[in-house]
Amino acid sequence: MQTFTTKEKKAAQILQKDVPLVPKPFDAIAEACGFSSADLISWIQALSRKGVIRKVGAILRHQKAGYSKNALVMWAVAPESIESAGERFASLSYVSHCYERRPAFQNRYNLFTMLHAQDEKLASLIQQMSHAIDCHDFLILNSRHEYKKTSPEYF
């Protein structure tokens, strides 16, 4: 079992919350905990290698960011094309999430994308994506309501 020092617990508490909106957020977090920036980053990397931290990521609160239209699109992509399709989709500015689903949903839909738009143009964006990877087998789940997004907190 992993034990944490007081400084490490403080860093974990801060990392579980919104990252400070400053030019160098990890410097600010390190200073608040009594770490140097390099030591904080090394500590996070060590926890990641041990599997204690799975990821450090951002949560897009798309409605607050001005995106009123959102959809999860599930694609049935040939296995030999999934990596190139995923790279293509992940490069698009309106795609916030792009990931392979294993096992495939309904044994068919293996690539998932989350799209965000500021108006009703989602259908045209999806058609462009479909043509870009030559895949016409997909399902669209439109977002109707955004639920509160929270992450687990351990300290």
HELIX and SHEET records of a PDB file:
HELIX    1   1 THR A    6  LEU A   15  1                                  10    
HELIX    2   2 PRO A   25  CYS A   33  1                                   9    
HELIX    3   3 SER A   37  LYS A   50  1                                  14    
HELIX    4   4 PRO A   79  SER A   81  5                                   3    
HELIX    5   5 ILE A   82  ALA A   90  1                                   9    
HELIX    6   6 LEU A  122  ILE A  133  1                                  12    
SHEET    1   A 4 VAL A  95  PHE A 105  0                                        
SHEET    2   A 4 TYR A 109  ALA A 117 -1                                        
SHEET    3   A 4 LYS A  69  TRP A  75 -1                                        
SHEET    4   A 4 PHE A 138  ASN A 142 -1                                        
END                                                                             
